[in-house]
Amino acid sequence: MNLNTRIYKTSDLYFASFLKTVGCNLIDLEESKNKKFFVFENESGLIAKIQLEFINGTTKIIAKDFINNIRDLKSLISMG
């Protein structure tokens, strides 16, 4: 996937929760062949930088917010 596009899709629940926790805007939930994709705005390709911070563990987030976002996204999956 080209990370410089205006949208970013991921099927990774935990990365999607992380994106929500750091303030990325979830704009859609898509389904393809029994797989759900979280669709985020990706202005200026910012998610590429966030993804590196996620992988390297260099971003600090509030654990409670992260857990709440996991729960919210799980609920969204079960509704969709």
C-alpha positions, 0 to 999 in steps of 0.5 A: 500500500502506498502510505502517501495516499490520503487514506490508510487501510489496516486489518490489524485491530491493535494498530487501528486502536493505536491510530485512534489513540494517537488521534487519527480519524477513522472514516470507514470500516470496509469488508473484503472476503470475510476480512474487515479493514479500518480506514483512516485519513492519512493527510500528508502521509503521517501514518507512515511516521506513526507506524514506525513509532508504533513498531519501535515503541517510541510513542507514549500513549495512555493505556486506558485510552488504548484499551477503550479504543480496542473495545470500541473497534471490536464493537464496530466489527461485530455491528458491521 
